[in-house]
Amino acid sequence: MKPVATDAKELRVIEELKAENQELRLRLEEAEETIAAIRGGLVDALVVEEPQGHRIYTLEGAERPYRLFVEEMQQGAATLHPDGTIAWSNQQLATLLQVPQEKLLGLALLDFVTFESKALYSSLFSQGQSKTGRGECYLHRADGGSLPVFLTFNALPKDCGAAIGVLVTDLTPQKHHEQLASAQKALQSAQVQLQQYARELETRVADRTADLTATNEQLETFIYSMAHDLRAPLRAMSGFSHLLVSDYGQRLDEPAQQMLKRIHASSEFMDKLLLDLLAFGRIARIELELTPVPVEKAWEIALFQCAAEIDHSHAKIISESPLPTVLAHEPTLAQCLANLLSNALKFVAPDVQPRVRFHAEERDTGIRLWLEDNGVGIPDDQTERVFRVFERLHGARYTGTGIGLSIVRKGIERMGGHVGVESSPAGGSRFWIDLQRAH
């Protein structure tokens, strides 16, 4: 058998030899593993034995074909002298270190190793002098950056002109992948924690909402109970003060009669306040079954409840048709409309005829009911305040318990709706109620 050629056709010759002899094929496959090492710049010579004992020298000092392979590698490769200086390198190593290839010759590779990696590098270099040394290190780049690499040291034959071959694999893509994986893991962990916090927060909110609901229910029950119990002594005070004025008024002087009248008026006001508290507690406590309610019917009930006030004030009521059907609780809706109408009749300037306009508006989200008046109006910064319990913006000039609009809000919200007001001190008020459309 002829020696394996040392030119670029060498690998094809090896393939031919494989086909000719099965046993030789196995030996040549071992040789190809070493050829791969040559490509990595780890050895400069290769010896293969035939089964008959003949020796085939694939290189015999002719390194050119393998140098071409090494130059085309994606990894950095070099051979080092016993003192660690570079005897030869490929272009990829020069590219990794950002140093011209010709300037690497004679430089110590250790000089490119970061301070933290020098001890490990020295250990790997020592291992490579006798056998093989492998490990991760960091190298300095010419731009000042740090380059993570995996170094593989292998001892070379004594006649190769160098002591150690080294293969330098850039770990930057791997590190980036590891960092990305770590970041993704951290993100997943953060998402899990966030979900856990969200569940805990949801549980806390639910618990506190339940506690608040229970507290409100207890407070509303207490108000209802107190209002109911206080009405009896108030009615007695009102009745006896009225009897004193009517039966014994002639025997009392004018100051005494005025004091009795004030007692009677105060007891009447307190009774009205307790009635409103009972109404507020009733709306908060009773079950409201929502059914289709014609707004016109609820408005007629409200007009009937306020008939005496309408007659007394000579108010002008304008009801615009058609009025739709909404999903509501009829008695509650009628009570809310009556409270709004009563306020519109009450809160007007002296000597002004009350004027009320009631109409409905179709909206994408449902039905909006409008009750517009020509009253004294509400400052813009007070429009939310008027719906709070016991809030009386005009208490000095107008009578009222400060609960009527709170009843309206509570009732409308319990029917799944919303209530609000648009107003100005000079232009009256426009109260609105949003409810669901009945299908």
Helices and strands as residue ranges (DSSP letters): H 10-20, H 22-39, E 47-49, E 55-57, H 64-71, E 76-80, E 86-89, H 91-97, H 101-104, G 109-112, G 115-117, H 118-130, E 132-140, E 146-155, G 158-160, E 164-170, H 172-248, G 249-251, H 254-285, E 291-294, H 295-305, H 307-313, E 316-319, E 325-328, H 330-346, E 355-363, E 366-373, G 380-382, G 385-387, H 404-414, E 418-424, E 428-435
